[in-house]
Amino acid sequence: MKIRTLIAVAALLPLAGCKTTEEKKTVETAETRNNMENPSKDVSYQSFVGRLRKAVAARDTQVVASMMTSNFGYLLVPEGGYSGEGPGVFQYWDEKGLWDELELILRSEFVPKGNFMVAPAEFASEAGYRGYRAGITQVNGSWRFAYFVSG
């Protein structure tokens, strides 16, 4: 009888250190919250940025277009908003020779700024930043390339 009790206790001992369902949910919620504050470690975000970098390096306009928001911004207008949509963006980049600049910016680290992940990081940290910058955002749970402007 003592052996059965000892075996039962020994079998249950490893389970004592396991997290409860509530503890697991708390850890998952904290991780999710951290990914929303800075999604750079999120797998879907990393995958999106990797595909975007490859598509831009290959000048694959069809893939890049499929990754853009419907109101993609490529011209910074004087009022501070963005304008431009459709195939005009690729023509604009071709005419201005901006593909290499875009590729360079996309190789930079993206950091959170408002509702966007932006590159280069200086855009988020320096007041009055005037160079090119790119922004991506989530639309209905999917990452989208939102803008590439200078200003």
N, C-alpha and C positions, 0 to 999 in steps of 0.2 A: 504494500500500500504506500509506503514512504517513497518507493522508487517511482511509482506513478505520479505522485504529487511533485516530486523533484523534476521529473521529465516535463510535466505540464508547466511548471514555473520556468524551466529552462527554455521551453518553446515560446512562451509569452514574453520573455525578457527582451528579445530584439524588437518587438513591436512597441515597447514602451517609449522608444526614442523617435518613433515616426510622427510626422506632423499630422494634425487633424485636418479635415477638409477645410475648416474655417481658417486655420493657419496658412494652408496652401493658397486659398483665395486671397488672403491679405498680402502675401508675397507677390502673387500674380498681379494684383491691383496696383501695388507699388511699382512693379516693373513696367506695367502698361502706362502708368502716369509718367514715369521717367522717360519712356519712349515718346510720349506726346510732347513733353517739354523739349526734348532733344532727340528726334527720331534717327539720328545718325547711326545708331546701333540696330535699328529695325531692319530685318531681312528684306522686306518689300521695298523699303527706301533704298537700301544698298543696291538691290537688283535694278531698280529704276535708274539710278544714277549711272550704274555700269552700262546698261543698255543705251542710255542717252549718250554717254561718252563715245561708245562704239559707233553709234549711228552718225554722230557729228563727225567723227574721224573719217568715216567712210563717205561722208556727204550724201547719206541716204535720206533724201528729202521725204520719201513716203513714210519711213519709220519715224523720223523726227516729227513730221506733221501729226502722226497718230499719237504722239506723246505730249502734244501741246494742248493748252487750254483753248476753248473756243474763242476767247478774246485775247489771244497771245499778244503781249506788248513788245514792240521792237522800236518804237519811236517815243521818246519822252517829249510830250508837248509842253508848252510854256506854263500851262495851268497846273502842271505836276502830275497829270494823269498819263495813261498809256494809250496809244492808238495803234491800229494796224491789225489786220487779220488776213487769213487766207494765204494764197500762194505768193502774195507780194513780199512777204518776209524773206523768202529764199532769193527772190530777184534782188531785193535790197542788200542782202548779205553778199551776193555775187558781185553787184555793182560796187559796193564799198570795200570788198575784199575782207569781210569780217569772219569768214569760216575759221581761219587760224586763230583769231582773237577769241572766238567763242570756244574753240577747242582748248585753248590755254586757260580760260576762265573756268571751264568745266573740270579741269584737272585740279583746280584749287579745292581747298576744304570748304564744305558747305557748313554754315552755322545757322542757328535759329534767329529769325528777326520777325517779330509779329507772327503772322500766319504763314510765313514763308521760311524755307531753308534757302539761304543766299550764299553766293560766292562772288568775289573772294571775301574772306572773313573781315577784311578791313572795311567793307561796306557797312557791316553791322556795328563796327566799333568806332569808326572815325566820323565825326560830324563833318558834313560838307564833302564827303567822298565824291570825286568827280569822274572816276574811270568807268570802264565797262563793268557791269554786274549782271548776274543771272539769278533767277529765282524760280523755285519749284514749290508747289503747294499740293495739298490734298483736295480733290474734288470728288465728292460722294465716295470717300474711302480709298480712292486711287490716286497715286502720285501723278502730277502733270507738270510739264514745263510751262511756266507762266510768263516769263519775260526775259529778254536779253537787251539791255539798253545801256546807253552812256549818258552821263549828264552831270 
